[in-house]
Amino acid sequence: MAKQKLEIPVRVGDEVELEVESLASSGDGVSHHHGYTLFVPHSLPGDRVKAHVTKTTKRFGVTRVVARLHSTPDRVDAPCAVFPECGGCKIQDWDYARQMAFKVQQVQDALAHIGGLNIAVEIDPVPADMPLYYRNKANYAIDRRGRNASIGFYRQGTHHVVDHVECHTLMEPITHIKEWLRELIESHSLSIYKEQRHTGFLRGLVVRHSAATGEALVGLVTTPGEFSKKFLSNLTDEGTLKRFGIQGIVHNINHAKTNIILGPENITLWGQDFFREKLGELEFHLSLPSFFQVNPYQSVKLYGIVQSWVEGTAGAVLDAYCGNGGISLWLAKAGCEVVGIDSAASNIEDAEQSARLNGITTCRFWNLPLERAFQLKEELAAVKTVVIDPPRKGCSPEVVAGILEMKPDRIIYVSCNPATLARDLSLMPGYAVRAIKVIDMFPQTQHVEAAVLLERE
């Protein structure tokens, strides 16, 4: 019997009226037309739109909104002048309470449908007190548009730089520093890198800032070469740098044909190669490449949650994927014995500097892959709590196996990707979920941060 051919009810170029039913994890609207799934970018649940079909596959199609026929009452005015063109804040025009409910639902759906888990505990939302102006770091792309420099972020799915003056998720001093750099770049006619031809000099800008200390660090990312003496003279004007709280200017050299922002070589042009951040009573030593949570206000809440889950328990703590040691040092400050592990040398160097800065001696940091660390069984014998905060891809099978072999009393999983969180939790038999928190680290975006407490049954 011949296999029945699947009939797709639309073709590329068709225009259809759609009711937007929900939001996908990508932040795009989801609709159905005769049972066929259509994604509707730049729409919200409750919208009714006329949409142009731009792509079809066997499983789904993609559309472009031609006209909004009815707007959901949950829509608000987005403050950003380049929304939604920029694509960085895909749900900036959605009521904040609805954003928070969406993120909780993302975790619920992932646990049920990807992990196949039947979780009895309620998921607690932890909304942001500051849903705007919270980000402490900007990685700016740069391009040349005629005589002017375009500085901003890439339009979603492209390498087209969307130029802007202000980003409403960034701390305002970052914007002021970027616009000062724009003036210098244009007045000195700096050569701008062209990605397609791999020619030109200036590739990007990195600006980091601490609201707590008022300090900032600036990185200029280039291909191999040197800045002119005249540019450097204007760049290192002490009065201007003091006004912005800039502690150092770092020249980062990236000669590779890659979309990875930073290269391997750093040269300090002025001042120092680090700045200080402060969370609670802790000070952190942060260099240009080191990882740190971009939302310090929500980081304090996250660290407090992890601390509350560890308080009163026995044994040492292993902080896997420790980054620059944020969670490690927070727990050590609270009286825990901690081992922090990270494969990036720059993260471990910053973590050790921060430990010295705070006079913390109950925290050890190891610079090696986790898969190798689990082989050091004697050194980890006292560990009863494992904290894991992996990248978006989640834990490797070797890491999950290593954790299970340790048989800790509890596992605290901090995740920025509900899908890989659910997958990894499904691979941890013998552990029961006791608490789940959704901490909104990234307001106005579709990105989700969650923390889960598991205890050995």
C-alpha positions as a printed NumPy array, in Angstrom:
array([[ 0.   ,  0.   ,  0.   ],
       [ 1.464,  3.372, -1.025],
       [ 2.257,  5.773,  1.756],
       [-0.308,  8.571,  1.897],
       [ 1.182, 11.917,  0.937],
       [ 0.905, 14.6  ,  3.632],
       [-1.186, 17.51 ,  2.422],
       [ 0.159, 20.883,  3.606],
       [-2.798, 23.306,  3.55 ],
       [-0.734, 26.394,  2.569],
       [ 1.958, 27.286,  0.077],
       [ 4.727, 29.878,  0.176],
       [ 3.191, 33.181, -0.904],
       [-0.294, 32.474,  0.468],
       [-1.953, 34.995,  2.776],
       [-4.049, 33.617,  5.637],
       [-5.912, 34.973,  8.641],
       [-4.633, 33.457, 11.89 ],
       [-5.524, 33.466, 15.57 ],
       [-2.329, 33.439, 17.631],
       [-2.868, 30.817, 20.325],
       [ 0.374, 30.721, 22.288],
       [ 4.047, 31.634, 22.289],
       [ 6.815, 29.176, 21.399],
       [10.057, 28.948, 23.369],
       [11.628, 31.012, 20.574],
       [ 9.31 , 33.915, 21.439],
       [ 7.356, 33.556, 18.174],
       [ 3.576, 33.277, 18.08 ],
       [ 2.038, 29.871, 17.353],
       [-1.116, 29.367, 15.286],
       [-2.82 , 26.493, 13.47 ],
       [-4.406, 26.519, 10.018],
       [-6.445, 23.378,  9.265],
       [-4.372, 21.575, 11.88 ],
       [-1.047, 22.719, 10.421],
       [ 1.307, 24.615, 12.741],
       [ 2.336, 28.082, 11.614],
       [ 4.846, 30.259, 13.479],
       [ 4.034, 33.974, 13.511],
       [ 7.021, 36.155, 14.531],
       [ 6.254, 39.539, 16.132],
       [ 2.866, 38.453, 17.441],
       [ 1.379, 37.673, 20.85 ],
       [-1.279, 35.25 , 22.132],
       [-4.697, 36.799, 21.539],
       [-3.674, 38.597, 18.325],
       [-5.551, 38.012, 15.083],
       [-3.384, 38.703, 12.052],
       [-3.221, 38.535,  8.3  ],
       [ 0.02 , 36.677,  7.572],
       [ 2.122, 35.923,  4.48 ],
       [ 3.534, 32.37 ,  4.357],
       [ 7.323, 32.524,  3.852],
       [ 8.336, 28.896,  4.471],
       [ 6.756, 25.443,  4.713],
       [ 8.065, 22.105,  5.945],
       [ 6.348, 18.79 ,  6.658],
       [ 5.944, 19.713, 10.321],
       [ 5.404, 23.49 , 10.355],
       [ 5.412, 26.72 ,  8.42 ],
       [ 6.698, 30.246,  9.035],
       [ 4.844, 33.467,  8.274],
       [ 5.315, 37.217,  8.223],
       [ 2.635, 39.512,  9.653],
       [ 1.086, 41.699,  6.958],
       [-1.535, 43.336,  9.173],
       [-2.697, 43.015, 12.748],
       [-6.502, 42.699, 12.601],
       [-6.999, 42.488, 16.359],
       [-4.516, 43.157, 19.144],
       [-4.436, 41.273, 22.434],
       [-5.373, 43.4  , 25.476],
       [-2.099, 42.181, 27.049],
       [-0.042, 44.216, 24.562],
       [ 1.828, 47.26 , 25.933],
       [ 3.878, 49.975, 24.266],
       [ 7.487, 48.89 , 23.832],
       [ 9.857, 51.693, 24.916],
       [12.625, 50.722, 22.463],
       [12.923, 52.723, 19.233],
       [14.221, 49.706, 17.25 ],
       [11.741, 47.125, 18.553],
       [11.022, 44.626, 17.07 ],
       [13.68 , 45.041, 14.364],
       [16.547, 44.355, 16.785],
       [15.1  , 41.058, 17.971],
       [16.971, 41.051, 21.275],
       [13.837, 41.665, 23.361],
       [11.165, 39.709, 21.502],
       [ 8.417, 40.137, 24.113],
       [ 9.047, 43.731, 25.178],
       [ 5.5  , 44.639, 24.065],
       [ 3.866, 42.037, 26.361],
       [ 2.495, 42.807, 29.809],
       [ 5.14 , 41.82 , 32.362],
       [ 2.827, 39.559, 34.366],
       [ 2.09 , 37.646, 31.145],
       [ 5.824, 37.368, 30.44 ],
       [ 6.333, 35.792, 33.844],
       [ 3.442, 33.345, 33.405],
       [ 4.84 , 32.346, 29.994],
       [ 8.238, 31.518, 31.514],
       [ 6.704, 29.377, 34.248],
       [ 4.674, 27.564, 31.575],
       [ 7.842, 26.946, 29.542],
       [ 9.369, 25.079, 32.476],
       [ 6.147, 23.146, 33.168],
       [ 5.836, 22.068, 29.523],
       [ 9.49 , 21.062, 29.218],
       [ 9.401, 18.925, 32.357],
       [ 6.224, 17.167, 31.225],
       [ 6.783, 16.783, 27.475],
       [10.584, 16.605, 27.131],
       [11.51 , 15.067, 30.469],
       [ 8.371, 12.952, 30.807],
       [ 8.314, 13.973, 34.469],
       [ 5.272, 14.168, 36.706],
       [ 6.254, 16.935, 39.106],
       [ 4.021, 17.41 , 42.133],
       [ 5.573, 20.624, 43.477],
       [ 4.393, 24.09 , 42.465],
       [ 6.714, 26.21 , 40.34 ],
       [ 7.366, 29.502, 42.129],
       [ 7.93 , 32.604, 39.969],
       [10.551, 35.111, 41.1  ],
       [ 9.819, 38.247, 39.012],
       [12.259, 41.079, 38.529],
       [11.892, 44.267, 40.555],
       [13.644, 46.068, 37.673],
       [12.333, 44.742, 34.344],
       [14.3  , 47.479, 32.5  ],
       [17.881, 48.812, 32.731],
       [19.19 , 45.684, 34.441],
       [21.92 , 44.282, 32.159],
       [25.497, 44.922, 33.284],
       [27.249, 43.914, 30.074],
       [26.933, 44.698, 26.356],
       [28.678, 42.977, 23.447],
       [28.184, 45.443, 20.593],
       [28.571, 44.517, 16.953],
       [29.816, 47.254, 14.658],
       [29.524, 47.939, 10.929],
       [30.033, 50.827,  8.528],
       [26.95 , 52.39 ,  6.954],
       [28.173, 55.063,  4.569],
       [30.275, 57.516,  6.547],
       [28.823, 56.545,  9.921],
       [29.385, 53.629, 12.252],
       [26.452, 51.355, 13.059],
       [26.771, 50.075, 16.635],
       [24.204, 47.747, 18.135],
       [23.051, 44.139, 18.055],
       [22.349, 41.781, 15.191],
       [18.862, 41.496, 13.743],
       [17.595, 38.042, 14.622],
       [18.892, 35.33 , 12.31 ],
       [21.204, 37.724, 10.449],
       [24.504, 39.534, 10.784],
       [22.888, 42.876,  9.991],
       [23.732, 45.37 , 12.734],
       [20.677, 47.263, 13.992],
       [22.069, 50.637, 15.028],
       [20.583, 52.234, 18.12 ],
       [21.333, 54.892, 20.697],
       [19.641, 53.367, 23.745],
       [18.881, 49.78 , 24.734],
       [16.302, 49.757, 27.526],
       [17.586, 46.528, 29.072],
       [21.128, 47.879, 29.536],
       [22.233, 49.923, 32.509],
       [22.252, 53.537, 31.347],
       [25.991, 54.184, 31.935],
       [26.742, 51.477, 29.338],
       [24.805, 53.448, 26.73 ],
       [26.661, 56.665, 27.636],
       [30.039, 54.915, 27.267],
       [29.033, 53.393, 23.924],
       [27.951, 56.758, 22.508],
       [31.231, 58.352, 23.661],
       [33.103, 55.566, 21.849],
       [30.958, 56.133, 18.744],
       [32.051, 59.783, 18.632],
       [35.719, 58.764, 18.843],
       [35.347, 56.057, 16.194],
       [33.689, 58.439, 13.747],
       [35.892, 61.461, 14.438],
       [39.023, 59.355, 13.85 ],
       [37.493, 57.462, 10.879],
       [38.521, 54.115, 12.332],
       [38.591, 51.234,  9.886],
       [35.564, 48.976, 10.514],
       [35.726, 45.221, 10.054],
       [33.777, 43.7  ,  7.14 ],
       [32.819, 40.165,  8.057],
       [32.093, 39.001,  4.502],
       [35.558, 40.011,  3.238],
       [37.448, 39.541,  6.535],
       [38.96 , 43.003,  6.119],
       [39.108, 46.064,  8.347],
       [40.203, 46.664, 11.922],
       [37.539, 47.35 , 14.579],
       [35.272, 44.302, 15.078],
       [33.231, 45.115, 18.187],
       [32.914, 46.768, 21.576],
       [32.447, 45.227, 25.01 ],
       [31.272, 47.41 , 27.914],
       [30.849, 46.052, 31.457],
       [29.495, 48.123, 34.346],
       [28.643, 47.673, 38.011],
       [25.749, 49.644, 39.462],
       [26.961, 48.804, 42.979],
       [30.557, 50.072, 42.619],
       [30.101, 52.518, 39.725],
       [33.077, 50.922, 37.979],
       [33.265, 49.992, 34.294],
       [35.586, 48.117, 31.94 ],
       [35.836, 48.695, 28.189],
       [37.026, 46.253, 25.538],
       [37.852, 47.157, 21.929],
       [37.846, 44.026, 19.742],
       [39.945, 44.214, 16.569],
       [41.835, 42.232, 13.982],
       [45.654, 42.327, 14.446],
       [46.981, 45.881, 14.366],
       [47.406, 49.003, 16.483],
       [45.388, 52.122, 17.21 ],
       [46.807, 55.492, 16.189],
       [48.522, 57.584, 18.855],
       [45.982, 60.375, 18.331],
       [43.036, 58.007, 18.87 ],
       [44.667, 56.551, 21.984],
       [45.284, 60.043, 23.334],
       [41.593, 60.922, 23.044],
       [40.525, 57.476, 24.27 ],
       [42.56 , 57.742, 27.464],
       [41.538, 61.25 , 28.486],
       [41.582, 60.917, 32.278],
       [38.751, 63.364, 32.917],
       [36.377, 61.487, 30.614],
       [37.348, 58.093, 31.986],
       [36.82 , 59.259, 35.558],
       [33.397, 60.651, 34.648],
       [32.333, 57.236, 33.317],
       [33.953, 55.267, 36.15 ],
       [36.128, 53.383, 33.662],
       [38.855, 51.406, 35.446],
       [40.545, 49.991, 32.382],
       [40.523, 49.796, 28.588],
       [41.483, 46.46 , 27.055],
       [42.457, 45.811, 23.435],
       [41.239, 42.305, 22.493],
       [42.646, 40.817, 19.287],
       [40.513, 38.378, 17.318],
       [41.943, 37.408, 13.933],
       [39.727, 34.356, 13.313],
       [36.92 , 34.125, 10.772],
       [34.308, 33.503, 13.434],
       [31.231, 34.978, 15.08 ],
       [32.805, 34.386, 18.509],
       [33.224, 37.878, 19.926],
       [36.492, 37.758, 21.855],
       [39.854, 36.52 , 20.648],
       [42.59 , 34.938, 22.796],
       [44.882, 37.97 , 23.206],
       [44.291, 40.939, 25.537],
       [46.444, 44.075, 25.804],
       [45.706, 46.653, 28.487],
       [45.732, 50.089, 26.816],
       [45.006, 52.051, 29.977],
       [44.418, 51.38 , 33.656],
       [43.792, 47.804, 34.773],
       [42.372, 44.732, 33.074],
       [39.526, 44.24 , 35.555],
       [36.783, 46.059, 37.467],
       [34.923, 45.332, 40.69 ],
       [31.324, 44.183, 41.019],
       [29.477, 43.832, 44.315],
       [26.57 , 41.564, 45.228],
       [25.386, 41.738, 48.808],
       [28.492, 41.758, 50.993],
       [30.679, 40.135, 48.318],
       [33.036, 41.923, 45.946],
       [33.996, 40.299, 42.653],
       [37.109, 40.745, 40.528],
       [35.927, 40.602, 36.88 ],
       [38.114, 40.65 , 33.777],
       [36.889, 41.254, 30.233],
       [36.239, 37.595, 29.225],
       [35.054, 36.189, 32.56 ],
       [31.483, 34.93 , 32.905],
       [29.147, 36.704, 35.306],
       [25.363, 36.824, 35.498],
       [24.131, 39.825, 33.481],
       [21.396, 40.744, 35.981],
       [22.953, 41.513, 39.394],
       [19.596, 42.289, 41.016],
       [18.162, 38.868, 40.203],
       [21.51 , 37.158, 40.841],
       [21.245, 38.14 , 44.512],
       [17.834, 36.43 , 44.633],
       [19.165, 33.34 , 42.848],
       [22.165, 33.023, 45.161],
       [19.893, 33.503, 48.175],
       [17.624, 30.691, 46.979],
       [20.579, 28.326, 46.529],
       [21.87 , 29.291, 49.984],
       [18.475, 28.586, 51.588],
       [18.478, 25.096, 50.041],
       [21.963, 24.345, 51.421],
       [21.653, 25.92 , 54.887],
       [21.581, 23.466, 57.759],
       [22.804, 20.53 , 55.666],
       [25.915, 18.446, 56.257],
       [28.973, 18.038, 54.054],
       [30.809, 20.111, 51.471],
       [29.399, 21.641, 48.285],
       [30.61 , 21.044, 44.736],
       [29.867, 24.016, 42.454],
       [30.113, 22.593, 38.95 ],
       [30.467, 25.02 , 36.037],
       [31.285, 27.636, 38.677],
       [32.187, 30.433, 36.245],
       [33.839, 33.251, 38.146],
       [32.755, 31.693, 41.444],
       [29.577, 33.632, 42.187],
       [27.625, 30.802, 43.81 ],
       [30.789, 29.248, 45.297],
       [31.811, 32.408, 47.107],
       [28.248, 33.2  , 48.196],
       [27.951, 29.774, 49.843],
       [31.454, 29.974, 51.326],
       [30.59 , 33.365, 52.815],
       [27.586, 31.653, 54.449],
       [29.868, 29.079, 56.077],
       [30.023, 26.221, 53.566],
       [33.11 , 24.311, 52.448],
       [33.043, 24.643, 48.642],
       [34.919, 23.273, 45.643],
       [34.309, 25.274, 42.455],
       [35.199, 23.757, 39.072],
       [35.367, 25.4  , 35.655],
       [37.258, 24.609, 32.462],
       [37.939, 28.281, 31.583],
       [41.203, 29.504, 33.094],
       [40.104, 33.171, 33.054],
       [37.038, 32.301, 35.159],
       [39.102, 30.459, 37.758],
       [41.686, 33.267, 37.922],
       [38.91 , 35.777, 38.63 ],
       [37.295, 33.453, 41.19 ],
       [40.574, 33.09 , 43.097],
       [41.131, 36.849, 43.001],
       [37.616, 37.387, 44.361],
       [38.215, 34.865, 47.158],
       [41.324, 36.776, 48.235],
       [39.483, 40.079, 47.902],
       [36.843, 38.866, 50.38 ],
       [39.202, 36.996, 52.697],
       [37.475, 33.681, 51.961],
       [39.571, 30.588, 52.671],
       [36.885, 27.87 , 52.69 ],
       [36.592, 27.756, 48.899],
       [38.906, 25.881, 46.506],
       [38.83 , 26.372, 42.737],
       [39.917, 23.823, 40.145],
       [40.583, 24.625, 36.504],
       [39.723, 21.404, 34.67 ],
       [36.819, 19.763, 32.832],
       [34.147, 18.255, 35.078],
       [34.547, 14.866, 33.437],
       [38.124, 14.742, 34.784],
       [37.185, 16.193, 38.173],
       [34.846, 13.287, 38.943],
       [37.855, 10.961, 38.797],
       [39.281, 12.694, 41.907],
       [37.071, 10.697, 44.245],
       [39.109, 11.189, 47.412],
       [39.221, 14.971, 47.038],
       [35.421, 15.053, 46.579],
       [34.56 , 12.476, 49.246],
       [33.148, 15.112, 51.642],
       [30.723, 16.536, 49.04 ],
       [27.05 , 16.074, 49.955],
       [25.559, 18.811, 47.738],
       [26.229, 19.282, 44.024],
       [25.297, 22.604, 42.391],
       [25.295, 22.543, 38.585],
       [24.859, 25.619, 36.402],
       [25.728, 24.374, 32.896],
       [25.636, 26.247, 29.572],
       [22.507, 26.066, 27.395],
       [23.447, 22.641, 26.018],
       [23.106, 21.196, 29.533],
       [25.22 , 18.422, 31.036],
       [27.073, 15.797, 29.049],
       [26.151, 12.142, 29.758],
       [29.549, 11.775, 31.46 ],
       [28.768, 14.631, 33.852],
       [25.346, 13.2  , 34.736],
       [26.945,  9.791, 35.312],
       [29.686, 11.355, 37.448],
       [27.157, 13.141, 39.66 ],
       [25.07 ,  9.99 , 40.14 ],
       [28.172,  7.98 , 41.001],
       [28.953, 10.492, 43.776],
       [25.497,  9.86 , 45.309],
       [25.143, 13.353, 46.835],
       [22.3  , 13.981, 49.263],
       [21.003, 16.787, 47.079],
       [21.47 , 18.277, 43.623],
       [20.72 , 21.914, 42.844],
       [20.336, 22.441, 39.106],
       [20.444, 26.041, 37.841],
       [19.458, 26.224, 34.175],
       [19.044, 28.778, 31.398],
       [17.375, 26.248, 29.078],
       [14.184, 24.419, 30.171],
       [14.612, 21.792, 27.431],
       [18.039, 20.572, 28.534],
       [17.035, 20.964, 32.192],
       [14.123, 18.566, 31.631],
       [16.289, 16.145, 29.66 ],
       [18.969, 16.027, 32.368],
       [16.485, 15.667, 35.245],
       [14.952, 12.666, 33.48 ],
       [18.406, 11.025, 33.617],
       [18.641, 11.293, 37.414],
       [16.653,  8.361, 38.855],
       [16.563,  8.099, 42.604],
       [16.228, 11.865, 43.076],
       [12.935, 13.643, 43.785],
       [12.196, 17.246, 42.885],
       [11.48 , 19.2  , 46.08 ],
       [11.338, 22.799, 44.802],
       [11.397, 24.737, 41.522],
       [11.929, 28.47 , 41.108],
       [11.741, 30.471, 37.877],
       [13.951, 33.511, 38.391],
       [13.459, 36.152, 35.707],
       [17.064, 37.007, 34.86 ],
       [16.142, 38.293, 31.391],
       [12.988, 40.476, 31.436],
       [11.577, 41.507, 28.036],
       [13.115, 38.41 , 26.412],
       [11.94 , 34.833, 25.943],
       [14.906, 33.449, 27.885],
       [14.182, 31.469, 31.053],
       [16.274, 30.832, 34.172],
       [15.205, 28.146, 36.628],
       [16.571, 26.56 , 39.78 ],
       [15.544, 23.087, 40.915],
       [16.226, 21.323, 44.228],
       [16.479, 17.53 , 44.079],
       [16.967, 15.232, 47.071],
       [18.029, 11.603, 47.113],
       [15.104,  9.323, 47.878]])
